[in-house]
Structure formats: structure tokens, C-alpha cells
Amino acid sequence: MASSFYSNTVHVDFESVLAMDDPGMVSMFQALIVSGLQGFLGCSAVIHEEPLLEFFANGTVRDGLVVSTVHGIIVEISEQLFAEMFELPIEGLTDLTNVPKDKIFYAKSIVSLTGEPVRTSGTKSQMKIHFRLLCDIMAKSISVKAGSFNAITVEKFAMVTAVVCEVKVNWSSVLFTILKKMVTEGTRQAKGFAIQISFLLENVPNLELGESSEFPSSKMLTERTIHRYIVLNDKAGAQEAADGPPVKKASRKPAASKKRPVVAAAEEPVPKKKRTSKKKSCSSPSTLEIVVVAQEAVPIKMVGPSSGIPAAEEPVEQPAAEDAISADQPVDEVAGETVGEAAADKDFSLVDDPDTVINQVLNQLDSISDDKDDKQSDRAETWFDRAFDEMLRNDSPVVTPSDTDEEE
């Protein structure tokens, strides 16, 4: 059936939409008028279903012309005729992929609902409501592509940018290229332009089209249908928000007070503890002593006795010392003085063998003892000696240990 060619098509009643009390919608339709698409989107909405079916069944492209046969009459449509019939612009871009990138970036912010640039890979719910309707018009009545109309594609957004930013486009060339794809087998271009093709067939000489049918009023963009479109899109937006993941609200924590705590005046200041550091024991320069260390080992030499000191074996005669000793002086004192003087006068030299040193000391002491005995034998008998002898004669005989043992 021919209705499949216009089931998704929308048509604009410019007289009705321009009278709306909606500045956003009115400005959008005015932009369509400025772009030069009013004649194409606002022509008389008449459908000739049987001629339309025959046109697509016999249509082809020859020498740049769209050629078909309807009721035995050859129909040829050129690009010039196409532009004249719908008053389309013939100057400007012929390829919408050449729309300036800065214009596209600018349009992403203009059409955005939140102010953030829209994503061309997203859905049209990112756009304001009147730009959503513009996107539908471009998708259903201009590019006529099958598929989801909610998605924003690069091609559709380029068309929206051209209208919103008033980019000059050769709509005659663009739309006629789409028509040629519709009648060419093997292309993925969906068949459309039902109202526009019916209008072209009415102006073909000697072609009887027969009865016509009215275009469905539900697909005509008037003030009433646009209000209904707004309500349906609002519900769809609310449903999308409900289907989305729930947003967790961050728990509010009581803000910390910025006031400084009041310190009581009665509080006593807490003394600060002094930090003590333990120092490692080390030698200070003041406690160090200078020690002379021999660089090389020096052997000990044997030093012979001095020529001024007599040998230890020979007796030393000291007549002056004998005269100086008093008869009343104790023997021990005399002996001590003699030993000390002899030790002071004797010069013992360092030797390698310690035993030799000890023998020399002992020999020297023996020599000093012999001298002392000689001196005591030569001195005169004193009263102490006589008293001691008399005491021995008067005492009882001495008992020895051997005698005691025999008596027992």
C-alpha cells in the first residue's frame, strides 16, 4: 500500500504553527522558512496512492534525471524542475558533511536542554523540545531514513545545524540526490516524499491521476498536534528518568563549628615538658691525653755497672758512717738507713732477663747484711749487753720440746 511511503512523514501547516503562543516553536519554524524549506514542507497535502505506487515501481535514474512511467505516460523529473516546483535554494553546500565544525559545536550548546553540549551519539532527549521536533522533521521528511528517530546521528545534526545557524545549503541538490536514491535499487534509502511526488505528478501534462486521498491530520504539524507532541515527549522524558538508576542522595553531616572553644580562666597552664636528649658517650678534646707511641721497636741494651759504684760482692767500708752511729741508737734504725742509702747509691740497669735483675738485688742485700754484722761485732760492749748476760745466768734452765716428751 502507498501508506507505507508516508507512515513516518510529517507535514507542516506554517499558517497554524506561526500563530502559536510558544516563542521557541515559532522561532524554530521561522528558521525553516529562512533556510528555504517552506515550499517543500508546506505544499498542499494531497496523496495519489495508485500513481505513487506505479511511480516507485517503474522509477529509475537516466542521465541525471529521475524517470518513471505512470498510466503509460513517461514522467521525467530534473533537478531544475524539482527546485522550481518547491522554490528551493540552488546555492550553498551540496554535501552536509561539509558543514563547518565550529557551527556544529556552537549548535550543540544552543539546542541543549541543560546547557552542556549534546552528544551526537546520544538521544534527542538532550535537546530542548522545539529542537526535538526540528530533529524529527529532518529525520522523517528530509533525510527519510529508516530506524530509530530518537537517536541523534551526525547527518541529522548537520541538517539541524544548517537550519539553526543559517548555513547556506543547496537544498535543491541535496533533496534531489535523495530522490534519486529512492528510485535506485540496492540502496538503503527508504522511499518517501509521498506528498511532494504527488504534487509533481499533478503538474505533468496529459496525465490523469484519478481520485486522491487526504493526508492524515494526525501527521500534520498544527498548533493542536504540536501541543500533543509536547505532552507525549514530556511523558517520555519522565519515563526515561524513572527507568534510570536511582540517584543516591549524599548524607548530610553536621558541619563542624568554626567558633573557637572558650578556655576557662581558672584553668592552670600546663607546664611544657622539656625534651631531654641522650648524648652518646664520646671523648671530648679536653679529656684526651697525648700519648707518645713509638714508631719503631727499640731493643733494650744491657748497661754495665757504673765505675763509681763498687761491685755487689765487695764489702764497702764506711768508716765515717761507723763514727756517726751512736751507741744508744737502735740497730734497726741503723740497718734501715744503711739499706736505704745503699739502695739509693746502687744503680740497677735494665736487662733483658728479669731473673738476673732479682739475683743482683738479692746479692746486694746480702752484702749490706754482712756489713751490718761486721759493724756490730766491732763495736764496744755496752751496759745493755752486760745486763742481758746477767739475766741469762740467773734464769732457770731452758726446757726444750725433746726433754718434755721424754718425761711423759
C-alpha positions in Angstrom: 0.0 0.0 0.0 1.1 3.6 -0.6 0.5 4.5 3.0 3.9 2.8 3.8 5.6 5.6 1.9 4.3 8.3 4.3 3.7 6.4 7.6 6.5 8.3 9.3 6.2 11.5 7.3 5.3 14.9 8.9 4.0 17.9 7.1 3.9 21.5 8.3 1.0 23.9 8.3 3.0 27.1 8.6 0.0 29.3 8.9 -1.1 27.4 12.1 2.3 27.0 13.8 3.4 30.6 13.3 0.3 31.7 15.2 1.3 29.6 18.3 1.9 31.2 21.7 5.2 29.4 22.0 8.3 31.6 21.2 10.6 28.6 21.0 8.4 26.8 18.4 7.7 29.9 16.4 11.4 30.8 16.2 12.2 27.3 15.0 9.6 27.4 12.2 10.8 30.8 11.2 14.3 29.4 10.8 12.9 26.7 8.5 11.4 29.5 6.4 14.7 31.4 6.2 16.5 28.2 5.2 14.2 27.9 2.1 12.3 24.7 3.1 8.9 26.2 3.5 7.8 25.3 -0.1 8.9 21.7 0.2 7.5 21.2 3.8 4.3 23.2 3.3 2.9 22.3 -0.1 -0.6 21.1 -0.5 -1.1 17.8 1.4 -2.7 15.6 -1.3 -1.9 11.9 -1.8 -2.5 9.9 -5.1 -1.8 6.5 -3.9 -2.1 4.4 -7.1 0.1 6.7 -9.3 2.5 6.9 -6.3 2.8 3.1 -6.3 3.3 2.9 -10.0 5.9 5.7 -10.0 8.2 3.9 -7.5 7.7 0.6 -9.2 8.8 1.9 -12.6 11.3 4.6 -11.4 14.9 4.8 -12.4 17.7 7.3 -12.9 18.8 8.2 -16.5 21.3 10.9 -17.4 20.9 12.5 -14.1 17.1 12.5 -14.4 14.5 10.6 -12.4 12.5 8.7 -15.0 9.3 6.7 -14.5 6.1 5.6 -16.2 2.6 6.3 -14.7 -0.5 5.2 -16.6 1.6 4.7 -19.8 2.9 8.3 -19.6 6.7 8.9 -19.2 7.5 11.2 -16.3 10.8 12.9 -16.3 11.9 15.0 -13.3 15.1 17.1 -13.4 16.8 18.9 -10.6 15.9 22.3 -12.1 12.2 21.3 -12.2 12.4 20.0 -8.7 13.9 23.3 -7.4 11.3 25.4 -9.3 8.3 23.5 -8.1 9.3 23.8 -4.4 11.2 27.1 -4.5 14.3 25.5 -3.1 17.7 27.3 -2.8 20.2 26.4 -5.5 23.3 27.9 -3.9 25.3 26.7 -0.9 26.7 23.4 0.3 25.7 20.3 -1.7 27.2 17.9 0.9 26.0 18.3 4.5 29.2 16.7 5.8 31.0 19.9 4.9 29.1 22.0 7.5 31.7 23.9 9.4 32.8 22.2 12.6 32.6 25.4 14.6 29.0 25.8 13.6 28.2 22.3 14.8 30.0 22.9 18.1 28.0 26.1 18.6 24.7 24.4 17.7 25.4 21.7 20.3 25.2 24.3 23.0 22.2 26.2 21.6 19.9 23.2 21.3 21.0 21.7 24.6 18.4 21.3 27.4 20.9 21.5 30.2 23.4 23.9 28.7 26.0 21.2 28.3 26.9 20.4 24.6 24.8 17.5 23.4 26.4 14.2 22.3 25.7 13.2 18.7 25.9 9.5 19.8 23.1 10.1 22.4 19.3 10.7 22.2 17.3 13.7 21.3 16.1 14.0 24.9 19.2 16.1 25.5 17.7 18.8 23.3 15.0 21.4 24.0 11.5 20.4 23.0 11.3 22.6 19.8 14.7 21.3 18.6 13.5 17.8 19.2 10.6 18.5 16.8 13.1 20.0 14.3 15.2 16.9 14.5 12.1 14.8 13.8 11.2 16.9 10.8 14.7 16.5 9.4 14.7 12.7 10.0 11.2 11.9 8.7 10.6 14.5 5.9 14.1 15.3 4.7 16.6 12.5 5.1 13.8 9.8 5.2 16.0 7.2 6.9 14.5 4.1 8.5 15.4 3.2 12.1 15.1 4.9 15.4 14.2 8.5 15.3 15.1 9.1 18.9 18.8 8.8 18.2 20.9 11.8 17.1 23.1 10.9 14.1 25.8 13.0 12.5 23.8 13.6 9.4 20.6 14.7 11.2 22.5 17.0 13.5 24.3 18.6 10.5 20.9 19.4 9.0 19.7 20.9 12.3 22.9 23.0 12.5 22.3 24.3 9.0 18.8 25.5 10.0 19.7 26.8 13.4 23.0 28.6 12.4 21.6 29.7 9.0 24.2 27.9 6.9 23.6 28.2 3.2 22.7 24.8 1.7 21.8 24.0 -1.8 18.6 22.2 -0.8 17.6 21.6 -4.4 20.7 19.4 -4.9 20.5 17.7 -1.5 16.9 16.7 -1.8 17.1 15.7 -5.5 20.0 13.4 -4.6 17.8 11.7 -2.0 15.0 11.3 -4.5 17.4 9.6 -7.0 18.4 7.1 -4.2 14.8 6.3 -3.6 14.2 5.0 -7.2 17.6 3.3 -7.4 17.6 -0.4 -6.4 20.2 -1.6 -4.0 20.4 1.5 -1.9 19.4 1.6 1.8 17.4 4.8 1.2 13.8 4.5 2.4 11.1 5.6 0.0 9.3 8.8 0.9 8.4 12.3 -0.4 4.9 11.0 -1.0 3.2 14.4 -0.8 6.0 16.1 -2.9 5.8 13.4 -5.7 2.0 13.6 -5.8 2.3 17.3 -6.2 4.8 16.8 -9.1 2.6 14.3 -10.9 -0.4 16.7 -10.8 1.7 19.1 -13.0 2.6 16.5 -15.7 0.7 17.3 -18.9 -1.9 14.7 -20.2 -1.6 12.6 -17.0 -4.8 11.5 -15.4 -4.2 10.7 -11.7 -7.7 9.8 -10.7 -9.0 10.1 -7.1 -6.8 11.4 -4.3 -6.8 11.0 -0.6 -6.2 13.4 2.2 -3.0 13.3 4.2 -3.7 12.1 7.8 -4.4 15.1 10.0 -2.5 13.4 12.9 0.7 13.8 10.9 0.1 17.5 10.0 2.1 19.8 12.3 -0.5 22.3 13.5 -1.0 24.1 16.8 -3.1 21.3 18.2 -0.8 18.4 17.1 2.3 20.3 18.4 0.7 20.6 21.9 0.1 16.9 21.8 3.7 16.3 20.7 4.9 18.3 23.7 2.8 16.3 26.2 4.0 13.0 24.8 7.6 14.0 24.9 7.3 15.2 28.5 5.9 11.8 29.5 8.7 10.0 27.6 11.3 12.1 29.4 9.7 11.3 32.8 9.6 7.7 31.9 13.3 7.7 30.9 14.2 9.4 34.3 12.1 6.7 36.1 13.8 3.9 34.3 17.2 5.2 35.0 19.3 4.1 38.0 18.2 5.8 41.3 20.4 8.6 42.4 21.7 8.2 45.9 21.5 11.3 48.0 24.6 12.1 49.9 24.0 12.0 53.6 24.4 15.4 55.2 26.8 15.6 58.1 26.5 18.4 60.6 29.1 21.0 59.8 31.8 21.5 62.3 31.6 24.7 64.3 34.1 27.3 63.3 34.0 29.0 66.7 37.0 28.7 68.9 36.4 26.9 72.2 36.3 29.1 75.2 39.2 28.4 77.6 38.2 28.7 81.3 40.2 31.4 83.1 40.6 29.2 86.2 42.5 26.5 84.3 46.1 26.5 85.2 48.6 26.5 82.4 50.1 23.1 81.9 53.9 23.3 82.0 55.6 22.1 78.9 57.8 19.1 79.3 61.3 19.7 78.3 62.7 17.3 75.9 65.9 15.6 77.1 68.2 14.2 74.6 70.7 11.4 75.4 74.1 12.1 74.1 76.3 9.3 73.1 79.4 8.9 75.2 82.4 10.2 73.3 85.8 11.6 74.2 85.9 15.3 74.3 89.1 17.0 73.3 89.6 18.2 76.9 89.8 14.6 78.3 92.2 13.3 75.7 95.8 12.8 76.7 98.7 12.9 74.4 100.4 9.5 74.3 103.6 9.1 72.6 103.7 6.0 70.5 106.9 4.5 69.4 107.1 4.3 65.7 109.7 1.5 65.7 110.6 -1.1 68.4 113.8 -0.1 70.1 115.8 -3.1 71.6 116.8 -2.9 75.3 120.5 -2.7 75.8 122.5 -4.1 78.7 124.2 -1.3 80.5 127.2 -2.2 82.6 127.7 -1.1 86.2 129.0 2.4 86.7 132.7 2.8 87.5 131.8 5.0 90.5 129.8 2.2 92.3 131.7 -0.9 93.7 130.6 -4.4 92.8 127.9 -6.1 95.0 130.3 -8.9 96.1 133.0 -6.5 97.6 132.4 -5.1 101.1 132.0 -1.4 101.3 134.0 0.2 104.1 132.4 3.3 105.5 134.4 4.5 108.5 132.7 7.8 108.5 129.4 6.1 108.9 130.6 4.0 111.9 131.8 7.1 113.7 128.4 8.7 113.2 126.5 5.9 114.7 125.8 6.4 118.4 125.9 3.6 121.0 122.4 4.3 122.1 120.9 4.2 118.5 118.8 1.1 117.8 120.2 -1.5 115.5 117.1 -1.5 113.2 117.4 2.2 112.5 121.0 1.9 111.7 120.3 -1.1 109.4 117.4 0.7 107.7 119.4 3.8 107.0 122.2 1.7 105.6 120.0 -0.3 103.4 118.2 2.8 102.1 121.5 4.6 101.4 122.9 1.6 99.6 119.8 1.2 97.6 119.9 4.8 96.6 123.5 4.6 95.7 123.1 1.4 93.7 122.3 1.8 90.0 120.4 -1.2 88.6 120.4 -1.1 84.9 117.7 -2.6 82.7 118.5 -6.0 81.4 116.7 -8.4 79.1 116.4 -11.2 81.8 114.2 -10.4 84.9 115.9 -13.2 86.9 119.3 -11.5 86.5 117.8 -8.3 88.0 116.4 -10.3 91.0 119.8 -12.0 91.7 121.6 -8.7 91.6 119.1 -7.2 94.1 119.5 -10.2 96.5 123.3 -10.2 96.3 123.3 -6.5 97.1 121.0 -7.1 100.1 123.3 -9.9 101.4 126.3 -7.7 101.1 124.6 -5.0 103.1 123.6 -7.5 105.8 127.2 -8.8 106.1 128.5 -5.3 106.5 125.9 -4.7 109.2 127.0 -7.8 111.2 130.7 -6.8 110.9 129.9 -3.4 112.3 128.0 -4.8 115.3 130.9 -7.2 116.2 133.4 -4.4 116.1 131.5 -2.0 118.4 132.3 -1.9 122.2 130.3 -3.7 124.9 127.5 -1.6 126.4 125.5 -1.7 129.6 122.7 -3.3 127.7 124.9 -6.2 126.8 126.1 -6.8 130.3 122.6 -6.6 131.7 121.3 -9.1 129.2 124.1 -11.6 130.0 123.4 -11.4 133.7 119.7 -12.0 133.1 120.5 -15.2 131.3 122.7 -16.5 134.1 120.1 -16.1 136.8 117.2 -17.6 134.8 116.2 -21.3 135.1 117.4 -23.7 132.6 115.5 -23.7 129.3 113.3 -26.8 128.7 113.3 -28.0 125.2 110.5 -29.9 123.4 112.6 -33.1 123.4 113.0 -33.1 127.2 109.3 -32.7 127.8 108.5 -35.6 125.6 110.9 -38.0 127.4 109.3 -37.2 130.8 105.9 -38.1 129.6 
